[in-house]
């Protein structure tokens, strides 16, 4: 598989030793990293999917990134009717401007999952990276959906840099 925009990041191993990696074509996009408890209960994950920005947003890269983040949030879940985006906001991933959509959804078994979808691209670039971070509040100790920025998947994203 060709990665449209090469990048690298560091996988945090200080909190979670049980890490499983799934690569394309097993998952859409490039790869997905699952961080689990010692007894294989998912704590959080980060899933990387490349994208190309639609430039029909009057040259406003942040608005284009916001559209990608919202679309990625909906695409990441099975039943959009059981999902809620709490906030869509500008953020930073290292030196890059990004937009994140943070919210939650319910699995078919009723399990609530926190979701953070971050669209990031270098300034003026059309190729970027969508990071889809999911976390289970009951295994991560999250008190609110906003705490997803502290889970292992989010910590990994914080180290991401384009090559």
Backbone as CSV, one residue per row, in Angstrom:
resi,resn,N_x,N_y,N_z,CA_x,CA_y,CA_z,C_x,C_y,C_z
1,UNK,0.835,-1.178,0.000,0.000,0.000,0.000,0.881,1.242,0.000
2,UNK,0.534,2.194,-0.801,1.234,3.466,-0.843,0.580,4.416,0.153
3,UNK,1.376,5.032,0.976,0.854,6.007,1.923,0.973,7.372,1.258
4,UNK,-0.167,8.045,0.966,-0.113,9.320,0.247,0.757,10.366,0.928
5,UNK,0.681,10.469,2.235,1.473,11.458,2.968,2.229,10.706,4.058
6,UNK,3.529,10.416,3.847,4.289,9.654,4.849,4.319,10.374,6.198
7,UNK,4.304,9.590,7.270,4.322,10.131,8.614,4.946,9.116,9.554
8,UNK,5.229,9.554,10.761,5.714,8.651,11.806,5.123,9.109,13.133
9,UNK,5.139,8.219,14.119,4.656,8.539,15.455,5.243,7.530,16.429
10,UNK,5.080,7.787,17.711,5.581,6.898,18.751,4.404,6.247,19.453
11,UNK,4.478,4.926,19.605,3.441,4.185,20.312,3.784,4.208,21.800
12,UNK,2.904,4.775,22.645,3.201,4.797,24.078,3.050,3.399,24.680
13,UNK,4.051,2.973,25.423,4.012,1.634,26.027,4.139,1.691,27.543
14,UNK,4.132,2.896,28.104,4.328,3.015,29.549,3.099,2.603,30.356
15,UNK,1.888,2.786,29.800,0.659,2.435,30.524,0.082,1.102,30.067
16,UNK,0.256,0.793,28.806,-0.382,-0.387,28.222,0.671,-1.226,27.523
17,UNK,0.798,-2.460,27.924,1.768,-3.362,27.306,1.122,-4.248,26.248
18,UNK,-0.191,-4.399,26.308,-0.921,-5.276,25.401,-1.414,-4.442,24.217
19,UNK,-0.617,-4.430,23.137,-0.917,-3.610,21.963,-1.002,-4.517,20.740
20,UNK,-2.102,-4.410,20.018,-2.290,-5.198,18.805,-2.387,-4.246,17.622
21,UNK,-1.671,-4.576,16.542,-1.669,-3.735,15.359,-2.353,-4.479,14.218
22,UNK,-3.275,-3.794,13.560,-3.962,-4.328,12.384,-3.595,-3.441,11.200
23,UNK,-3.202,-4.067,10.106,-2.812,-3.309,8.919,-3.811,-3.521,7.792
24,UNK,-3.782,-2.593,6.815,-4.575,-2.747,5.608,-4.132,-4.035,4.914
25,UNK,-4.986,-4.843,4.358,-6.409,-4.645,4.122,-7.313,-5.144,5.250
26,UNK,-6.741,-5.575,6.374,-7.563,-6.035,7.493,-8.436,-4.902,8.041
27,UNK,-7.948,-3.670,7.960,-8.712,-2.488,8.344,-8.621,-1.476,7.213
28,UNK,-9.626,-0.623,7.064,-9.530,0.432,6.047,-8.406,1.397,6.403
29,UNK,-7.834,2.024,5.414,-6.778,3.000,5.670,-5.426,2.344,5.789
30,UNK,-4.613,2.831,6.729,-3.226,2.397,6.854,-3.058,1.350,7.944
31,UNK,-3.464,1.691,9.178,-3.275,0.776,10.301,-4.136,1.208,11.470
32,UNK,-4.377,0.257,12.367,-5.114,0.518,13.603,-4.338,-0.122,14.750
33,UNK,-4.134,0.650,15.820,-3.426,0.179,17.004,-4.434,0.085,18.145
34,UNK,-4.601,-1.113,18.702,-5.499,-1.333,19.830,-4.679,-1.449,21.107
35,UNK,-5.017,-0.650,22.101,-4.380,-0.686,23.411,-5.353,-1.396,24.344
36,UNK,-4.933,-2.521,24.945,-5.840,-3.335,25.748,-5.282,-3.599,27.137
37,UNK,-6.181,-4.024,28.027,-5.776,-4.427,29.372,-5.065,-5.772,29.284
38,UNK,-4.479,-6.207,30.378,-3.783,-7.496,30.394,-4.706,-8.662,30.036
39,UNK,-6.005,-8.515,30.331,-6.951,-9.585,29.994,-7.703,-9.303,28.680
40,UNK,-7.063,-8.510,27.799,-7.544,-8.239,26.436,-8.827,-7.428,26.337
41,UNK,-9.134,-6.608,27.319,-10.259,-5.691,27.191,-9.737,-4.396,26.567
42,UNK,-10.393,-3.936,25.510,-9.953,-2.732,24.821,-9.983,-1.530,25.765
43,UNK,-8.903,-0.777,25.764,-8.844,0.493,26.503,-9.081,1.638,25.517
44,UNK,-8.228,1.694,24.493,-8.385,2.710,23.454,-7.729,2.210,22.182
45,UNK,-7.973,2.945,21.098,-7.359,2.593,19.820,-7.121,3.869,19.027
46,UNK,-6.227,3.763,18.058,-6.022,4.836,17.095,-5.935,4.193,15.728
47,UNK,-6.676,4.747,14.804,-6.811,4.210,13.456,-6.451,5.336,12.490
48,UNK,-5.473,5.113,11.630,-5.010,6.132,10.694,-5.575,5.885,9.296
49,UNK,-6.201,6.917,8.734,-6.773,6.833,7.388,-6.336,8.085,6.619
50,UNK,-5.694,7.925,5.457,-5.299,9.096,4.668,-6.513,9.723,3.992
51,UNK,-6.424,11.005,3.680,-7.501,11.676,2.944,-6.912,12.748,2.048
52,UNK,-7.707,13.179,1.085,-7.383,14.317,0.239,-8.462,15.352,0.465
53,UNK,-8.072,16.573,0.770,-9.034,17.625,1.061,-9.795,18.052,-0.174
54,UNK,-11.060,18.334,0.019,-11.897,18.944,-1.007,-11.611,20.437,-0.954
55,UNK,-11.163,20.998,-2.027,-10.786,22.414,-2.034,-11.938,23.346,-2.390
56,UNK,-13.169,22.849,-2.295,-14.331,23.684,-2.613,-14.798,24.528,-1.428
57,UNK,-13.971,24.726,-0.438,-14.358,25.461,0.762,-13.666,26.826,0.756
58,UNK,-13.693,27.492,-0.395,-13.130,28.837,-0.548,-11.707,28.967,-0.033
59,UNK,-10.906,27.914,-0.195,-9.516,27.960,0.227,-9.333,27.936,1.732
60,UNK,-10.396,27.709,2.500,-10.311,27.682,3.957,-9.975,26.269,4.405
61,UNK,-8.690,26.045,4.689,-8.238,24.705,5.041,-8.874,24.207,6.340
62,UNK,-9.032,25.078,7.335,-9.624,24.642,8.601,-11.073,24.196,8.414
63,UNK,-11.823,24.902,7.570,-13.205,24.484,7.310,-13.223,23.140,6.589
64,UNK,-12.303,22.952,5.653,-12.210,21.672,4.946,-11.851,20.548,5.918
65,UNK,-10.936,20.815,6.857,-10.569,19.816,7.867,-11.757,19.511,8.780
66,UNK,-12.542,20.538,9.124,-13.728,20.320,9.959,-14.714,19.389,9.259
67,UNK,-14.898,19.592,7.954,-15.790,18.714,7.193,-15.299,17.275,7.218
68,UNK,-13.986,17.090,7.041,-13.409,15.739,7.055,-13.585,15.101,8.434
69,UNK,-13.348,15.864,9.503,-13.477,15.326,10.863,-14.916,14.876,11.129
70,UNK,-15.895,15.699,10.756,-17.299,15.342,10.985,-17.699,14.128,10.150
71,UNK,-17.296,14.106,8.880,-17.607,12.963,8.015,-16.932,11.695,8.543
72,UNK,-15.697,11.825,9.018,-14.972,10.685,9.571,-15.630,10.159,10.830
73,UNK,-16.165,11.056,11.656,-16.861,10.649,12.880,-18.053,9.761,12.521
74,UNK,-18.875,10.221,11.589,-20.075,9.466,11.183,-19.677,8.156,10.517
75,UNK,-18.644,8.172,9.681,-18.214,6.959,8.978,-17.621,5.919,9.917
76,UNK,-17.126,6.358,11.078,-16.452,5.440,12.008,-17.423,4.604,12.840
77,UNK,-18.702,4.918,12.771,-19.670,4.210,13.609,-20.694,3.470,12.753
78,UNK,-21.273,2.438,13.328,-22.232,1.615,12.597,-23.595,2.288,12.505
79,UNK,-24.077,2.853,13.603,-25.411,3.440,13.648,-25.336,4.913,14.039
80,UNK,-25.334,5.824,13.049,-25.228,7.254,13.354,-26.341,7.771,14.270
81,UNK,-27.482,7.094,14.316,-28.565,7.527,15.199,-28.222,7.344,16.668
82,UNK,-27.214,6.515,16.962,-26.801,6.282,18.346,-25.507,7.026,18.667
83,UNK,-25.260,8.121,17.923,-24.027,8.882,18.105,-24.334,10.344,18.386
84,UNK,-23.394,10.990,19.039,-23.529,12.400,19.350,-22.158,13.046,19.320
85,UNK,-22.013,14.118,18.530,-20.782,14.904,18.530,-20.972,16.012,19.560
86,UNK,-20.139,16.005,20.596,-20.230,17.022,21.647,-19.589,18.335,21.224
87,UNK,-18.452,18.237,20.511,-17.733,19.442,20.129,-16.933,19.179,18.848
88,UNK,-16.890,20.181,17.997,-15.973,20.195,16.853,-15.163,21.464,17.021
89,UNK,-13.842,21.312,17.075,-13.013,22.482,17.364,-11.643,22.366,16.726
90,UNK,-11.027,23.543,16.599,-9.656,23.601,16.100,-8.733,23.113,17.209
91,UNK,-7.686,22.401,16.814,-6.698,21.911,17.766,-5.348,21.892,17.074
92,UNK,-4.357,21.385,17.740,-3.033,21.226,17.147,-2.552,19.807,17.373
93,UNK,-1.870,19.279,16.393,-1.174,17.994,16.512,0.281,18.332,16.227
94,UNK,1.077,18.417,17.293,2.456,18.872,17.112,2.443,20.255,16.487
95,UNK,3.179,20.460,15.392,3.243,21.773,14.766,2.115,22.046,13.762
96,UNK,1.159,21.128,13.634,0.131,21.235,12.597,-1.213,21.678,13.154
97,UNK,-1.901,22.511,12.384,-3.276,22.858,12.702,-4.155,21.665,12.357
98,UNK,-5.169,21.436,13.143,-6.055,20.303,12.924,-7.448,20.677,13.417
99,UNK,-8.417,19.827,13.083,-9.768,19.979,13.612,-10.194,18.624,14.145
100,UNK,-10.807,18.639,15.349,-11.257,17.397,15.958,-12.755,17.444,16.234
101,UNK,-13.373,16.289,16.084,-14.768,16.092,16.475,-14.729,15.083,17.620
102,UNK,-15.273,15.460,18.766,-15.266,14.594,19.943,-16.704,14.321,20.358
103,UNK,-16.988,13.061,20.628,-18.331,12.697,21.053,-18.378,11.273,21.545
104,UNK,-19.528,10.671,21.384,-19.729,9.298,21.863,-20.753,8.610,20.989
105,UNK,-20.749,7.296,21.092,-21.779,6.503,20.430,-22.017,5.244,21.241
106,UNK,-23.138,4.587,20.960,-23.477,3.349,21.659,-23.330,2.185,20.692
107,UNK,-22.632,1.149,21.139,-22.513,-0.090,20.370,-23.867,-0.807,20.395
108,UNK,-24.018,-1.820,19.566,-25.281,-2.561,19.522,-25.608,-3.216,20.859
109,UNK,-24.578,-3.524,21.671,-24.822,-4.132,22.987,-25.036,-3.076,24.079
110,UNK,-25.059,-1.795,23.701,-25.283,-0.717,24.659,-24.024,-0.106,25.233
111,UNK,-22.866,-0.681,24.958,-21.603,-0.138,25.454,-21.382,1.261,24.888
112,UNK,-21.084,2.213,25.746,-20.805,3.575,25.312,-19.321,3.702,24.993
113,UNK,-19.028,4.264,23.833,-17.656,4.444,23.372,-17.427,5.938,23.130
114,UNK,-16.352,6.474,23.688,-15.955,7.846,23.397,-15.181,7.836,22.083
115,UNK,-15.376,8.861,21.278,-14.747,8.902,19.957,-14.165,10.287,19.709
116,UNK,-12.928,10.297,19.238,-12.236,11.530,18.858,-11.716,11.326,17.445
117,UNK,-12.182,12.136,16.524,-11.743,12.035,15.138,-11.028,13.334,14.787
118,UNK,-9.753,13.215,14.405,-8.907,14.384,14.169,-8.435,14.382,12.719
119,UNK,-8.711,15.477,12.025,-8.237,15.661,10.656,-7.058,16.628,10.706
120,UNK,-5.919,16.190,10.186,-4.714,17.018,10.246,-4.011,17.015,8.892
121,UNK,-3.528,18.192,8.507,-2.757,18.339,7.266,-1.791,19.493,7.457
122,UNK,-0.688,19.443,6.751,0.245,20.568,6.794,-0.401,21.762,6.095
123,UNK,-0.038,22.949,6.542,-0.630,24.161,5.972,-0.429,24.198,4.455
124,UNK,-1.521,24.426,3.745,-1.478,24.513,2.292,-1.465,23.185,1.569
125,UNK,-1.413,22.085,2.283,-1.387,20.753,1.673,-2.804,20.211,1.505
126,UNK,-3.002,19.383,0.499,-4.314,18.775,0.291,-4.379,17.349,0.808
127,UNK,-3.229,16.711,1.003,-3.228,15.355,1.544,-2.978,15.419,3.042
128,UNK,-3.776,14.638,3.767,-3.643,14.664,5.209,-3.933,13.317,5.824
129,UNK,-4.122,13.341,7.116,-4.309,12.118,7.876,-5.492,12.290,8.819
130,UNK,-6.360,11.296,8.820,-7.475,11.243,9.751,-7.103,10.243,10.834
131,UNK,-7.133,10.684,12.077,-6.857,9.800,13.212,-8.172,9.569,13.937
132,UNK,-8.593,8.319,14.004,-9.844,7.957,14.654,-9.473,7.279,15.972
133,UNK,-9.772,7.939,17.076,-9.411,7.447,18.402,-10.693,7.062,19.138
134,UNK,-10.754,5.820,19.554,-11.899,5.329,20.318,-11.411,4.905,21.696
135,UNK,-12.263,5.069,22.702,-11.891,4.679,24.066,-13.119,4.209,24.826
136,UNK,-12.913,3.212,25.672,-13.977,2.711,26.527,-13.822,3.333,27.914
137,UNK,-14.776,4.141,28.342,-14.665,4.788,29.649,-14.458,3.805,30.802
138,UNK,-15.088,2.631,30.761,-14.992,1.702,31.886,-13.610,1.071,32.028
139,UNK,-12.816,1.003,30.962,-11.474,0.411,31.076,-10.367,1.452,31.127
140,UNK,-10.689,2.712,30.814,-9.671,3.765,30.832,-9.777,4.672,32.048
141,UNK,-10.897,4.599,32.775,-11.086,5.472,33.927,-11.533,6.870,33.551
142,UNK,-12.005,7.053,32.317,-12.484,8.363,31.878,-13.684,8.789,32.712
143,UNK,-13.711,10.064,33.089,-14.854,10.626,33.833,-15.818,11.349,32.898
144,UNK,-15.296,11.831,31.758,-16.130,12.528,30.773,-15.583,12.226,29.383
145,UNK,-16.394,12.507,28.374,-15.985,12.261,26.988,-14.714,13.048,26.658
146,UNK,-14.589,14.239,27.202,-13.413,15.066,26.944,-12.107,14.462,27.422
147,UNK,-12.193,13.508,28.351,-10.986,12.841,28.841,-10.322,11.974,27.783
148,UNK,-10.965,11.821,26.631,-10.376,11.005,25.560,-9.031,11.583,25.097
149,UNK,-8.800,12.856,25.330,-7.522,13.454,24.918,-6.346,12.926,25.733
150,UNK,-6.622,12.158,26.819,-5.559,11.624,27.669,-5.289,10.137,27.469
151,UNK,-6.082,9.443,26.657,-5.899,7.996,26.480,-4.695,7.720,25.581
152,UNK,-4.252,6.464,25.557,-3.058,6.089,24.784,-3.171,6.450,23.301
153,UNK,-4.341,6.267,22.708,-4.504,6.619,21.300,-4.237,8.088,21.051
154,UNK,-4.737,8.956,21.937,-4.497,10.391,21.801,-3.038,10.743,22.081
155,UNK,-2.441,10.058,23.024,-1.022,10.301,23.314,-0.169,9.950,22.089
156,UNK,-0.517,8.871,21.401,0.208,8.493,20.179,0.054,9.571,19.121
157,UNK,-1.163,10.077,18.949,-1.395,11.116,17.940,-0.550,12.357,18.235
158,UNK,-0.372,12.688,19.493,0.418,13.867,19.852,1.859,13.813,19.376
159,UNK,2.356,12.617,19.094,3.747,12.467,18.618,3.846,12.394,17.098
160,UNK,2.706,12.373,16.408,2.682,12.199,14.946,3.317,13.401,14.242
161,UNK,4.174,13.086,13.266,4.790,14.122,12.416,4.808,13.616,10.990
162,UNK,4.542,14.516,10.057,4.681,14.167,8.645,6.168,14.138,8.296
163,UNK,6.533,13.243,7.387,7.940,13.127,6.979,8.238,14.095,5.836
